[in-house]
């Protein structure tokens, strides 16, 4: 199937925009099979060649580097955009149809089963859980996309009977021209406004997951998320929709719904309600938000016709990913948790509500112009006693926290030191930024690792 992609690129003027992990994956795939194909690599980093010396030996590569690297995109036949590259400030009308990506090339050219997972929060956990469930039942499955594994790393291994689980950020969905067969939108909250410029553009990018589906496809979404509920109701979509929702009386649910009450997860089909999962099962995925992630996984499993008893085993054996309510350890009778993945206030609130016994919260990051008024009210009404505020949002929020111990720090080492001195014994210190980490760190992983490193060095 990958040969169809190569045929689309062969003898064309191809631009690879952005030469990070995905850009390099694109280059390596093309070079593996089209050794003489002329390529142009465009990147803002003027020192790119220092880290990519191998490009000096490629006579068929042209490099365009620096602040003006996006100036002449109209010149190319195919523009393969890396996810993190923003076109917010340039006019793309003349070449919009030429813009593609690894994920879009997969969707357009490979006739295997693709399950796409997007949403503001929960993408990595849900896509990884779905992948594990499918893999555990013996299928030829692949996990790729925003999870950190570029599609082209194994595009030539994917066969017609393969199942690809693709985690897709809004950067991936922005320019897709075909939607996955099974498309999931977990939730929609304000985020990435610096990249998209407005909430509406961000939300519309996510909804491309449903835009190109037909009557043979499946669209799964949270009916409990008001933003999603509203936008789906006014959209003109053609897929088979499956609602994921919480209800006190499951019999009130529509057909083709996955429903949860306080005890069980059910499916309702043909006016018949069937139990799928016991909410009180012993599992590693904690919190009500993870029950919703599990519900999406159960919905996919049902579509695929998987053995539900085996699905339940896979769910209960699934261990949380790093930086997601991760227990770092207990030191000096203080429990330290790392939730650096929490880049919006709703995610931080979910974590606080799940862990409950939090005495110290470390938070703050890049200011993306998100509305924090509800978050500030939540913190002021919480039982948390100590707030350690980091730049930039932490400083602004911290000024509005009343009748609590509020500390302002620049470095993670200072945050950990204060947490050690101020957190009550037997209680929890939690890192959960409620903001992006890009103002001081390369990504949320780097921030979480810095937190863990400082804890271990301090003790």
Order of alpha helices (4+ residues) and beta strands (2+ residues): alpha-beta-alpha-beta-alpha-beta-beta-beta-alpha-beta-alpha-beta-beta-alpha-beta-alpha-alpha-beta-alpha-beta-beta-beta-beta-alpha-alpha-beta-beta-alpha-beta-alpha-beta-alpha-beta-alpha-beta-alpha
